């Protein structure tokens, strides 16, 4: 019996992204949820901060119909 050369499957970048993206999204979502449960006060946005102002701008644009926000099902696919 001789040794066999391992077979390495070839996967395109697009296929790799299609395979990994749902997994990465799920892991990030689970990690963020766990972090938020451990430290709920850390995610508080203070009025006047840049992120708070950005979130207000997003809300204004949504109310004006200038942007469309995706549902969790559309984002996470679950």
Backbone torsions as a table, in degrees:
resi	resn	phi	psi	omega
1	UNK	NA	128.7	178.5
2	UNK	-97.0	170.7	177.3
3	UNK	-82.6	144.4	180.0
4	UNK	-101.3	143.8	176.4
5	UNK	-78.5	129.4	179.6
6	UNK	-63.0	145.1	178.7
7	UNK	-93.3	126.5	178.6
8	UNK	-109.3	112.6	-179.8
9	UNK	-69.3	144.7	177.6
10	UNK	-98.0	128.8	-178.7
11	UNK	-128.8	133.1	178.1
12	UNK	-73.2	161.7	178.5
13	UNK	-61.3	-40.9	-179.9
14	UNK	-62.4	-42.1	178.8
15	UNK	-66.7	-40.0	178.2
16	UNK	-62.1	-43.5	177.8
17	UNK	-62.5	-44.5	-179.6
18	UNK	-60.3	-36.6	-178.9
19	UNK	-77.1	-44.7	-172.6
20	UNK	-83.0	-30.7	-173.9
21	UNK	-56.4	-49.0	179.1
22	UNK	-61.1	-37.2	179.6
23	UNK	-66.1	-45.2	-179.6
24	UNK	-64.2	-43.0	178.8
25	UNK	-60.1	-43.4	-179.1
26	UNK	-64.5	-43.5	-179.3
27	UNK	-64.2	-45.1	179.9
28	UNK	-62.9	-44.1	179.4
29	UNK	-60.7	-44.6	179.9
30	UNK	-65.1	-41.3	178.9
31	UNK	-65.4	-41.5	178.3
32	UNK	-64.9	-41.6	178.5
33	UNK	-62.6	-43.1	178.8
34	UNK	-63.6	-42.7	178.3
35	UNK	-62.0	-44.7	-178.9
36	UNK	-64.3	-35.4	178.4
37	UNK	-70.9	-33.9	-179.8
38	UNK	-76.6	-36.7	-174.5
39	UNK	-135.0	68.4	-175.1
40	UNK	-62.8	-27.9	-178.8
41	UNK	-74.5	-15.9	-178.0
42	UNK	-72.0	-28.6	-175.2
43	UNK	-87.4	7.2	178.8
44	UNK	-73.0	131.1	177.3
45	UNK	-97.7	126.5	179.0
46	UNK	-84.1	131.6	174.6
47	UNK	-55.7	140.3	179.4
48	UNK	95.7	-15.0	177.8
49	UNK	-79.2	159.5	-178.2
50	UNK	-60.7	-42.4	-179.6
51	UNK	-65.0	-40.4	177.9
52	UNK	-60.8	-45.3	179.7
53	UNK	-64.3	-38.9	177.2
54	UNK	-62.4	-42.2	-179.9
55	UNK	-65.8	-38.4	176.2
56	UNK	-62.7	-41.5	179.4
57	UNK	-64.2	-41.4	177.5
58	UNK	-61.3	-43.8	178.6
59	UNK	-61.7	-45.0	178.8
60	UNK	-59.2	-46.4	-178.8
61	UNK	-64.6	-36.7	177.8
62	UNK	-65.5	-44.8	-179.1
63	UNK	-63.9	-29.4	178.3
64	UNK	-84.6	-3.8	-179.8
65	UNK	76.5	18.5	-178.0
66	UNK	-86.4	-17.8	177.0
67	UNK	-136.6	160.2	175.5
68	UNK	-120.5	126.4	177.1
69	UNK	-93.1	140.3	-178.6
70	UNK	-82.9	148.2	176.4
71	UNK	-77.3	161.6	175.9
72	UNK	-57.6	-35.5	178.4
73	UNK	-64.4	-41.5	178.9
74	UNK	-65.9	-36.9	-177.8
75	UNK	-77.6	-50.4	-172.3
76	UNK	-96.2	-14.9	178.9
77	UNK	70.4	20.7	-179.2
78	UNK	-127.6	NA	NA
